[in-house]
Amino acid sequence: MATTPLTSATNGSPVSRRTSPAVTSRSAWTEHGYVPPPRSRTGAIWVGLCIAALVLVALIVFMLQNTQLVLISFLGWQGSVPLALALLIAGIGVSIVALVVGTLRIHQLRRRLAHRL
């Protein structure tokens, strides 16, 4: 029994208006008839959650690998804590400071914009 040769449309690379390997810019896509879907907040949240999950996994691995005790001294207090916990607390402290400074700056810019209008 003889088989017929496959055409380019069924040979794993279908000819379509939606895919074109030579087109790289967004305006070129629209010239070829493809209109990309609009970006949404839901999509951005999904990407953010995926990145956060990867960072969380990396943080858990880091904490499990750095369990040796270190001596911490702060304002007369002393104590021994695992290295990972000390670094985590320091990172959370820096994050809180950055959030406070960022929030103050946003409020400052909003007040300035409200006074202009």
N, C-alpha and C positions, 0 to 999 in steps of 0.2 A: 504494500500500500504506500503510495507516494504522498508526501506531505507538501503543502504549499509553503513557500518562504513567507516569513513574517514581514509585514510592512513596517515603516518607521512609526506608525501610529500605535502598533501593538508590540513593538520590540523593546519595551521597557522605557521608552522615552516618548510619551505621547505628545503630539503636536497640540498645543493649547495656547490660548491667549493669556492664560494666567501664569505660565512659566516661560521664561526666556533667559538662558544663561548669559547672554551678551548684555542684558540690561542691568545696570547697577545703580543708577540714580533714581530717586523717587519720581521726578518729573518724567523720566524716560519710561517708567512703568505706566504712568497714566497715558502717555502717548501710544503705548501698545495695547491699551484697552483694559489694563488691570487697575482697579481702584482698591488700594489697601483698606482694610477695615479701620475705622477710627480707634484711636487709643482711648481706653477707658480707665476710670479709677479702679475698677475691679481688677483689671489686668495689672495695673501698677501695684495694687495691694497683693496680688498673687505672687508677683515677682519678689516683692519685699518679704513676704512670708517664706518663700523658698530660700532666699538669701539668709534670713534670720535663722531658719532651721539648720542650714549648713554651718553658720557661725556657732550655733548652740552645740552641734555635734563636735565641732573643733574645740570648743571650750570644755566640754565634758572630757574629751580625750586628753586635753592639756591638764586638767585637774587630776585625772587618774594617774598621769605620769609624773606629777610633781607633788608627791605627798610627804617629802622630807620636812622636818620641823626647822623653822628659823626663828631667831630671837628678834622680836619687834620692840622698839622703844619709841614712845610718843608722849611728850609732855609729862615725863616722870613715870609714866606707866610702862611696865614691861610684861612681856608674855611670849610664849612659844605657840606658834600656829603653823599649820602646813603652808608651804610656799605658795601653792595655788590659791589658797584662801586669802593670803595677804595680798597677792597681786589682784585677785578679784575685788577685794574691798577697795584697793587703791583705784582700780579702774572704774568702779561704781562711783567713788568720790569725784573723780575727774569728770565723769559723765554728768553728775548732778551740777557741778560748777558750770560746765558748758551749757547745760539746759537753762540754768538761772541767767547766765550772761546773755544767751540767745533770746530768752523771753523778755528780758529788760530791753534789749535792742529792738525787738519787734514792737513792743509797746511804745518806745520812743519814736520809731518811724511812723506808727499809726497816729500818734498825737500830732506829729509834725504834718502829716497828710491831712488830718482833720482840721487843723488850723489854716491850712492853705485853702480849703474849700469853703 
